[in-house]
Amino acid sequence: RRLREPSLETCLERCSSEGHRCEVVSFSQVRSECILGRLSCTATQLTPHASYATFARARGSATDNVGGLVEVAFEQRPGSGRGEEGAPSVRVYAAASPSFQALLSAFASSLGRAAALGDAAVLFLHNATKDDTSNSQAGIPWPSGPQDYLDMRSRDRRKINRVVRAVFESLGQGPVVVSDIDVQVFPGWAALVRACTAVAHVCLTQQEGYFPERRFPFNSGFVAFRAGWVALGLLLELASHYERPFLVEDGAKLEVAYPLE
């Protein structure tokens, strides 16, 4: 069934009212179109000029298309005397691959040290089974060549899917952070995230990194969201702007002009 619905929230409510007749929802933020079905739509059934997000009823444990989703809790040390007593743990989503375990270790260690002083967090880690930057071991800059650009396009598509999933899974559970692993947090970071997301739907870091200007939008750094329908709608709107680049299959064209820059 194809329906006109103004938001993902009302689209999902439609599915719930259908009971077992609705197992999968595809929603387009741009077209305000809601598709209810028992099976996922194929690519040919979805128009190529607008982005659709597809949600299926949960079946067993959550998994990711490139490895497992590992959950690690960093709890506040009793009697630490710092942090906000009774405040919910901040949900942190990140991704790692085999060649970046040292960065992951440093990131996780900083979460642990901050938690001991009051910044409780739960890390949801996407563990990839292989590296995207396969040339890094050979000392060749990445991306280099058509296949690297296809791999980068696939990585960027997974990234926006993970960000949408992070906010969707965190609805009603307090703030959620999506972070790269080449950063470290310090005591007080969780309180700052809660304070910022209490007054804004999305909070971005302002300090410059190694490069003064960001070239690739999916190198997100550290971003916090108020996990609600407004933030989710903004992310679906963002994804729609990159629908055409995500459909490009010619690596040579991506190498000449990578459309996600």
C-alpha positions in Angstrom: 0.0 0.0 0.0 1.2 3.5 -0.9 0.0 6.3 1.3 0.7 10.0 1.7 2.1 10.6 5.2 3.8 13.7 6.5 6.3 12.0 8.7 8.0 8.7 9.5 6.3 8.6 12.8 2.8 8.6 11.3 4.0 6.1 8.7 5.2 3.7 11.3 1.9 4.2 13.2 0.1 3.1 10.1 2.1 -0.1 10.0 1.4 -0.8 13.6 -2.3 -0.6 13.0 -2.0 -3.1 10.2 -0.7 -5.8 12.5 0.8 -8.9 10.7 -0.2 -7.5 7.3 2.7 -5.0 7.6 6.2 -6.3 8.2 8.2 -3.6 6.3 7.9 0.2 6.0 9.6 2.3 3.3 9.3 6.0 3.8 10.4 9.0 1.7 10.9 12.2 3.6 11.0 14.2 0.3 7.9 12.7 -1.3 6.0 12.3 2.0 5.3 8.8 0.7 4.7 5.7 3.0 4.9 2.2 1.6 3.5 -0.6 3.7 4.2 -4.3 2.8 5.0 -7.8 3.9 8.3 -7.9 2.0 10.9 -5.2 1.3 10.5 -3.3 -2.0 13.1 -3.9 -4.7 15.2 -1.0 -6.0 13.0 -0.9 -9.2 9.9 -0.3 -7.1 11.3 2.8 -5.5 11.8 6.0 -7.6 15.5 6.8 -8.1 15.1 10.6 -7.5 14.0 10.5 -3.8 15.5 8.7 -0.8 13.6 6.0 0.9 14.4 4.7 4.4 13.2 1.1 5.0 12.3 -0.3 8.4 11.6 -3.9 9.2 10.1 -5.5 12.3 12.8 -6.6 14.7 13.7 -10.3 14.5 16.2 -11.5 17.1 19.3 -9.5 17.9 20.4 -6.4 16.0 23.1 -7.0 13.4 24.9 -4.8 10.9 25.6 -5.5 7.3 29.4 -5.3 7.8 29.9 -7.1 11.1 28.3 -7.3 14.5 27.0 -4.5 16.7 28.8 -4.7 20.0 27.4 -3.0 23.1 29.8 -1.9 25.8 28.7 -0.1 29.0 30.9 2.5 30.7 29.3 3.0 34.1 29.8 5.8 36.6 32.0 4.7 39.6 30.0 4.7 42.8 30.9 7.6 45.1 32.9 9.4 42.4 31.2 12.6 43.5 31.0 13.9 40.0 28.6 13.7 37.1 24.8 14.0 37.3 23.3 11.5 39.7 20.6 9.4 38.0 21.3 10.8 34.6 20.9 8.3 31.8 23.9 7.0 30.0 24.7 8.7 26.7 24.4 6.3 23.8 27.5 6.5 21.6 27.6 4.9 18.1 31.0 4.4 16.4 32.6 2.1 13.8 36.0 0.4 13.6 37.9 -1.9 11.2 40.9 -4.1 11.8 43.6 -1.6 11.0 42.2 1.0 13.4 42.1 -1.0 16.6 44.7 1.3 18.3 42.5 4.4 17.7 39.5 2.4 19.0 41.4 1.5 22.1 42.3 5.1 22.8 38.7 6.2 22.2 37.3 3.5 24.5 39.9 4.2 27.2 38.9 7.9 27.2 35.2 6.9 27.6 36.2 4.6 30.5 38.2 7.3 32.3 35.4 9.9 31.9 32.9 7.3 33.1 34.9 6.7 36.3 34.4 10.4 37.0 30.7 10.6 36.3 30.2 10.4 32.5 28.2 7.2 32.0 28.0 6.0 28.4 27.0 3.0 26.4 29.1 2.4 23.3 27.4 0.7 20.3 30.3 -0.4 18.0 30.0 -1.5 14.4 32.9 -3.9 13.9 33.8 -4.2 10.2 35.5 -7.4 9.1 37.8 -5.7 6.6 39.2 -2.2 6.0 37.8 0.3 3.6 41.2 1.9 3.1 43.0 -1.2 1.8 45.9 0.9 0.3 46.9 2.3 3.7 49.2 -0.7 4.4 51.1 -0.1 1.1 51.6 3.6 1.8 49.4 4.6 -1.2 47.0 7.5 -0.5 43.4 6.5 -0.2 41.3 6.8 -2.3 43.3 6.1 -5.4 41.7 4.6 -8.5 38.1 3.8 -9.5 37.7 0.8 -7.1 38.7 2.9 -4.1 36.1 5.5 -5.0 33.4 2.8 -5.2 34.6 1.5 -1.8 34.4 5.0 -0.4 30.9 5.6 -1.8 29.8 2.3 -0.2 31.4 3.4 3.1 29.6 6.8 3.0 26.3 5.1 2.3 26.8 2.8 5.3 27.7 5.8 7.4 24.4 7.7 6.7 22.5 4.5 7.3 24.2 4.0 10.6 23.5 7.6 11.7 19.8 7.2 10.9 19.8 3.9 12.7 21.5 5.4 15.8 18.8 8.1 16.2 16.0 5.7 15.4 17.1 3.1 17.9 17.6 5.8 20.6 14.1 7.4 20.3 13.0 8.2 23.8 16.3 7.1 25.5 18.0 10.5 25.9 20.8 12.0 23.7 22.8 10.0 21.2 26.3 10.7 19.9 27.7 9.5 16.6 31.5 9.7 16.7 34.6 8.9 14.7 37.1 6.9 16.7 40.1 9.3 16.2 38.8 11.5 19.0 38.9 11.4 22.8 36.5 12.6 25.4 37.2 14.2 28.7 35.4 14.4 32.1 32.2 16.5 31.7 31.5 15.6 28.1 28.3 13.8 28.8 26.8 16.7 30.8 27.8 19.0 27.9 26.0 16.7 25.4 22.9 16.6 27.6 22.8 20.4 28.1 23.3 21.1 24.3 20.7 18.5 23.1 18.2 19.9 25.7 18.0 23.1 23.6 18.9 21.9 20.1 18.1 18.9 18.0 21.7 18.6 16.6 24.9 19.7 18.2 28.2 19.9 16.2 31.7 20.5 17.3 33.2 23.9 16.2 36.9 23.4 16.8 38.9 22.8 13.7 40.7 19.5 13.3 43.8 18.6 11.4 42.3 20.1 8.2 40.8 23.6 8.5 38.0 22.8 6.1 36.0 19.6 5.9 35.8 18.1 2.4 33.9 15.0 2.9 30.5 15.3 4.7 30.5 11.8 6.0 33.7 12.3 8.1 31.4 13.5 10.9 33.7 13.9 13.8 31.6 14.1 17.0 27.9 14.9 16.6 25.2 14.8 19.2 21.5 14.5 18.6 18.4 14.8 20.6 16.9 11.4 19.8 13.5 12.4 18.5 11.4 12.6 15.3 12.7 16.1 14.4 16.4 14.9 14.2 15.4 11.8 12.4 13.5 13.8 9.8 16.5 16.0 9.3 18.7 13.0 8.7 16.3 11.5 6.2 16.3 14.9 4.4 20.1 14.9 4.4 20.2 11.4 2.9 17.8 12.4 0.1 20.3 14.9 -1.2 22.9 12.2 -1.8 20.5 9.7 -3.4 21.9 10.2 -7.0 25.5 9.8 -6.0 24.7 6.7 -4.1 23.4 5.2 -7.3 26.5 5.8 -9.4 28.2 2.5 -10.3 31.1 3.8 -12.5 34.2 4.2 -10.3 35.9 6.2 -13.0 33.2 8.9 -12.9 33.5 9.0 -9.1 37.2 9.4 -9.3 36.9 12.4 -11.7 34.3 14.2 -9.5 33.4 12.6 -6.3 29.9 13.9 -5.7 29.9 13.6 -2.0 32.7 16.2 -1.5 
